[in-house]
């Protein structure tokens, strides 16, 4: 049986939201704070940008971070596979 979802209140860019989460409320709040910090940083650098533009720029920034992390994991996986192959050959 999946864990029961519970409401978690967060604020991002001055807007309050209530999310339903089956995870840790603390983690949801911490993630929301990271998103809020990022969006506020973008909004300070582009004071004329509306919230939609700020959100799109934040999404692109996070997508870039995720892509970089995936590339790093792929490289490490290849390195470990190569090392394992060398060990098994011995």
C-alpha positions in Angstrom: 0.0 0.0 0.0 1.5 3.4 -1.0 2.2 5.8 1.8 -0.6 8.3 2.5 0.0 11.8 1.0 0.0 14.7 3.3 -0.3 18.4 2.6 2.8 20.5 2.8 2.7 24.3 2.6 5.5 26.1 0.7 6.2 29.5 -0.6 8.0 30.2 -3.9 8.6 33.7 -5.2 6.0 35.1 -2.8 3.3 32.6 -3.8 2.0 30.1 -1.4 1.2 26.5 -2.5 -0.1 23.4 -0.8 1.4 20.3 -2.2 0.4 16.7 -1.5 3.5 14.6 -0.8 4.0 11.0 0.3 7.6 11.9 1.1 9.2 13.8 4.0 7.6 17.2 4.5 11.0 18.5 5.5 12.5 17.5 2.2 9.7 19.1 0.3 10.2 22.3 2.2 14.0 22.2 1.7 13.5 21.6 -2.1 11.0 24.5 -2.3 13.5 26.7 -0.5 16.2 25.9 -3.0 13.8 26.6 -5.9 12.7 29.9 -4.2 16.3 30.9 -3.6 17.2 30.2 -7.3 14.1 32.1 -8.6 14.8 35.1 -6.3 18.4 35.2 -7.5 17.2 35.2 -11.1 14.6 37.8 -10.4 17.2 40.1 -8.8 19.3 39.9 -11.9 16.4 40.4 -14.3 14.1 42.8 -12.4 11.8 43.4 -15.3 11.1 39.7 -15.9 7.7 38.3 -15.0 7.3 35.3 -12.8 6.8 33.0 -15.8 10.1 34.0 -17.4 11.8 33.6 -14.0 10.3 30.1 -13.7 11.4 29.1 -17.2 15.0 30.3 -16.6 15.0 28.5 -13.2 13.8 25.3 -15.0 16.5 25.6 -17.6 19.2 26.1 -14.9 18.0 23.0 -13.0 17.8 21.0 -16.3 21.4 22.0 -17.0 22.5 20.9 -13.5 20.7 17.6 -14.0 22.2 17.0 -17.4 25.7 17.7 -16.0 25.1 15.3 -13.1 23.9 12.6 -15.5 27.0 13.0 -17.6 29.2 12.8 -14.5 27.4 9.6 -13.4 27.8 8.1 -16.9 31.5 8.8 -16.9 32.0 7.3 -13.5 30.0 4.3 -14.5 32.2 3.8 -17.5 35.3 4.2 -15.4 34.1 1.7 -12.8 33.1 -0.8 -15.5 36.6 -0.5 -17.1 38.3 -1.0 -13.7 36.1 -4.0 -13.0 36.9 -5.5 -16.4 40.6 -5.1 -15.7 40.3 -6.7 -12.3 38.3 -9.6 -13.8 40.9 -10.2 -16.5 43.7 -10.7 -13.9 
